[in-house]
Amino acid sequence: MKPIPTITLKYTKHRNTGVILLCFDYHNDIILLVKSLQATWSKTKSCWYLPYSKPNLSAIYKAFDGVTTVDSSALPNAPSALPTKDAHTPSAKAKKTVLPKPVLCLQKADKKLLHGYVKFLRGKRLSESTVRTYYLHVLDFLNYLKGKDVGMVDNKVVDAFIEDFCAPRYAISSHRQVISSLKQLKAFMPEFAFDENLLELPRKSNYLPTVLSKEEVLHLLRCTQNLKHRAVLALIYSCGLRIGELIGLELRHIDIDRRQLFVVNGKNRKDRYVVLAKSFVPLLRNYLATYEPQHYFVEGQEVGKPYLAGSVRNFLRKSCKRAGIQKKVTPHTLRHSYATHLLEFGVDLRYIQELLGHARPETTMIYTHVTKKDLLQIESPLDMVISNFLDEDIGEKKLTLSRNNFRY
């Protein structure tokens, strides 16, 4: 499981108002909790913020008590404005807890419902990531109800929750997760008055993945000067790994002699083998000899501890800037590029599905829409019209003028 990052609080002026900046490495659970505090995302500051006040400071510590450490040393008058250190430093027992504590004060019945709901989800053998996500969405739902009797929670109440709370905050993918979590809640507790069959999932967005060209990938790796960073990006691209698979990759699952990588417990609990590129092996040996990781392929400052996904995204963004790549590039963009380039080189779609670990061929078929292999063979009608016009026997003078006039 990905470690929960520490949250650093800072004070600054934003739009002539004092605000608290919440600075932390990217983590889905932390973001959901921050959103529940009604925090606002600042593009200029690249972090979440709340107005600076004692109630907001107290709410922050109440939200993350038992979840992670909150560092307030950079705040002005932090000792007098905040609770004591013991109030926000997680205990040894809290660190072992998988799920964060409720953000607001719930009634005992709601807390009991939450614990039973989590047990129900785990009994259905859902992944821990799914359990945490559903837990947080139902937590928001119970906070929204404010102790209302379950027999009074009909579809009008659920629709109001989705319209007032979910739609303004979440993307379509998260919106779908909210609906799924509520359907599971109804299955767990049929006493709720709403009909789960009337809850509609918003239609998925059919976005085509962003793909780098082969030249852009090589230029990106050249511009990544740090050896560890270059090894990470090269491995993601050469093996088509997800960011979670890279972070959890252990050294014992890398077989250099056979040039194989064993991906354990990937998405949908699937294991798979992928091939290590011949050209990557010298870089891999150089990286392992230089950094000497102990357990994971890539480790942070603590020996034997996994690297943070947010750190990968940060240095990838900097490398793209140095390479002059204007596209929005994430680690998953390298995975998309891996699949698309395999398809352009003529690899069968079925093999690509196995290499990517996709459960359904329909997921892999999206890359047929972005590959250039067949699309570039189709001639534009504009080119055909101009070609036919210039080939007509209409006189040398008129032909010369026509050629000179066709400029864009």
Secondary structure as UniProt FT lines:
FT   STRAND          7..14
FT   TURN            15..16
FT   STRAND          17..23
FT   HELIX           28..36
FT   TURN            37..38
FT   STRAND          40..42
FT   TURN            43..46
FT   STRAND          47..51
FT   HELIX           54..64
FT   TURN            65..67
FT   STRAND          70..74
FT   TURN            76..77
FT   HELIX           78..81
FT   HELIX           85..88
FT   HELIX           92..95
FT   HELIX           108..123
FT   TURN            124..125
FT   HELIX           128..145
FT   TURN            146..147
FT   HELIX           150..152
FT   HELIX           155..161
FT   HELIX           162..166
FT   TURN            167..169
FT   HELIX           172..188
FT   TURN            190..191
FT   HELIX           196..198
FT   HELIX           214..223
FT   HELIX           227..239
FT   HELIX           243..247
FT   HELIX           251..253
FT   STRAND          254..255
FT   TURN            256..259
FT   STRAND          260..263
FT   HELIX           267..269
FT   STRAND          272..275
FT   TURN            278..279
FT   HELIX           280..291
FT   TURN            303..304
FT   HELIX           309..323
FT   HELIX           331..344
FT   TURN            345..346
FT   HELIX           349..356
FT   HELIX           361..364
FT   HELIX           365..369
FT   TURN            373..374
FT   HELIX           375..377
FT   HELIX           381..391
FT   HELIX           396..405
//
